[in-house]
Amino acid sequence: MFEKSTWIRLPRNVVVGHGVLDRIGDVVGELYLDGRPLVVTTPTPRALAADRLRAGFGELGIDPAITTIETATFSAVEDVLSAADAANAGYLIGLGGGKPIDIAKMAADERGCGLISVPTAASHDGIVSGRGSVPDGDTRHSVAAHPPLAVVADTELIAAAPWRLTTAGCADIISNYTAVKDWKLAHRLKNVEYSEYAGALSQMTAEMLVDRSDSIKRGLEESAWVVVKALVSSGVAMSIADSSRPASGAEHLISHQLDRLTPGTALHGHQVGVASIVTEYLHSGEGGEWRRVRDALAGIEAPTTADGLGIDGERFIEAMTSAHEIRDRYTILGDGIEGTAAIEAATTTGVL
């Protein structure tokens, strides 16, 4: 008897394009959200876009409350919940990059209210996914939460963000290429449940950026459009799978270990990008497609070496050989790789 079932939570509306931040009132109207919104942001996006966002509520006669966080921590989630209570907020809006959107996502899930994601940079696929990432001491927690009800991604605003944030978002998507290979490997060897649809969507998204990397240019709004659409696709793939598996494999484990060993040195997207070069080599060897991954990263001016990340070679090898300890997720790293194998992969691919 067939008893399988699934519950896929996806954003109701995804609004992407030039000047769409000014349409935030229309988005809220279509969602039939009640009450006063609480905007969760950090100092820089607050200065850049908070006034414009608030102006978008003028025709609705609503004055959004705003709370500013400094860091992504579990205590910040509690602070947002307190601010939501004080404002009697009916729903939350995450305005900014990864920190405010992830914290708003987790707070909205805890409060049982809706969330609208308003990214000001295309730095990672958390803008639409149902997961939040929070550092805690020397580790990082990936916390399940409902995805946003809507995403409002203004490409004019995003194109003006620091270029390194956009290249980090591109690298995060390109790393899906090896994440899907790890997922398939875990399915074959450990009987981990695999979604053909989610895997195909994630791989297609990575392939699209690899194939079009030469068209991703600094200061070009069309580039922001391509990257945002790819980030949305990646987030949708995770929602379909109800797992971060479509976008997180060994390359993410290595990145998380680098966060422990060299905290704050490089952006998450750049770290997973470089790590995907070596994990592709581990999957396919010298004749594999690691050069394609490396060249795509180089084409968007993202780092392709440990030195480019600002990370010492020994630390990078240490991360490779210990990353399997991060979480119980089977990847090409298995139960750990030897130092000599890690050095060979990193030197052959030019990462060291």
WOFENBEL-V68602 format. One record per backbone hydrogen bond with DSSP energy under -1.0 kcal/mol. NH is the residue of the N-H (numbers start at 1). CO is the residue of the C=O. E is the energy in kcal/mol with one decimal. If there is no record, write none. Layout:
NH;CO;E  NH;CO;E
This chain:
12;149;-2.6  13;149;-1.5  15;151;-3.5  17;153;-2.0  20;17;-1.3  22;19;-1.4  23;20;-2.0  24;21;-1.5  27;23;-1.9  28;24;-2.4  29;25;-2.2  30;26;-2.0  31;27;-1.2  33;28;-1.3  38;91;-2.0  39;65;-3.4  40;93;-3.5  41;67;-2.0  46;42;-2.1  47;43;-2.1  48;44;-2.0  49;45;-2.8  50;46;-1.4  53;49;-2.4  54;50;-2.7  55;51;-2.1  56;52;-1.1  57;54;-1.6  58;55;-1.8  61;58;-1.4  62;57;-1.7  65;37;-2.4  67;39;-2.9  69;41;-2.9  73;71;-1.1  77;73;-1.3  78;74;-1.6  79;75;-2.2  80;76;-2.3  81;77;-2.2  82;78;-2.2  83;79;-2.3  84;80;-2.5  85;81;-2.0  86;82;-2.4  87;83;-2.0  89;84;-2.5  90;36;-2.3  92;114;-2.5  93;38;-2.5  94;116;-2.5  95;40;-2.9  96;118;-2.0  101;97;-1.4  102;98;-2.5  103;99;-2.4  104;100;-2.5  105;101;-2.3  106;102;-2.2  107;103;-2.4  108;104;-2.7  109;105;-1.9  110;106;-2.2  111;107;-2.5  112;108;-1.6  113;108;-2.1  116;92;-2.0  117;150;-2.8  118;94;-3.3  120;96;-1.6  123;121;-1.0  128;125;-1.1  132;143;-2.9  134;141;-2.7  136;139;-3.2  139;136;-1.3  141;134;-3.2  143;132;-3.6  145;130;-2.8  149;115;-2.7  151;13;-2.1  152;117;-2.9  153;15;-2.9  155;17;-1.2  158;154;-2.5  159;155;-2.4  161;158;-1.4  165;162;-1.5  166;162;-1.1  167;163;-2.5  168;164;-1.7  169;165;-1.8  170;166;-2.2  171;167;-2.5  172;168;-2.2  173;169;-1.7  174;170;-2.7  175;171;-2.0  176;173;-1.8  177;174;-1.6  179;175;-1.8  180;176;-2.6  182;178;-2.2  183;179;-2.1  184;180;-2.5  185;181;-2.2  186;182;-2.5  187;183;-1.9  188;184;-2.3  189;185;-2.7  190;186;-2.2  192;186;-1.6  199;195;-2.8  200;196;-2.4  201;197;-2.4  202;198;-2.4  203;199;-2.5  204;200;-2.6  205;201;-2.0  206;202;-2.1  207;203;-2.8  208;204;-2.2  209;205;-1.6  210;206;-2.5  211;207;-2.9  212;208;-1.6  215;212;-2.1  216;213;-1.2  220;217;-1.6  224;220;-1.3  225;221;-1.9  226;222;-2.1  227;223;-2.5  228;224;-2.6  229;225;-2.3  230;226;-1.8  231;227;-2.5  232;228;-2.5  233;229;-2.1  234;230;-2.3  235;231;-2.3  236;232;-2.4  237;233;-2.1  238;234;-1.7  239;235;-1.8  240;236;-2.6  241;237;-2.1  242;238;-1.2  243;238;-1.8  247;244;-1.9  253;249;-1.7  254;250;-2.6  255;251;-1.8  256;252;-2.8  257;253;-2.1  258;254;-2.2  259;255;-2.0  260;256;-1.2  261;257;-2.4  262;258;-3.4  265;262;-1.6  271;267;-2.3  272;268;-2.5  273;269;-1.8  274;270;-2.2  275;271;-2.5  276;272;-1.8  278;274;-1.1  279;275;-2.3  280;276;-1.9  281;277;-1.5  282;278;-2.2  283;279;-1.9  284;280;-2.5  285;281;-3.1  288;285;-2.0  293;289;-1.8  294;290;-2.8  295;291;-3.1  296;292;-1.9  297;293;-2.0  298;294;-2.6  299;295;-2.2  301;298;-1.5  302;297;-2.6  306;351;-2.9  309;305;-1.0  310;307;-1.0  311;306;-2.6  316;312;-2.0  317;313;-2.3  318;314;-2.3  319;315;-2.2  320;316;-2.2  321;317;-2.3  322;318;-1.1  323;319;-1.4  325;322;-1.8  326;323;-2.0  329;327;-2.2  334;331;-2.1  336;333;-2.6  342;338;-2.2  343;339;-2.6  344;340;-2.3  345;341;-2.2  346;342;-2.4  347;343;-2.7  348;344;-2.5  349;345;-1.6  351;346;-1.4  352;346;-2.0
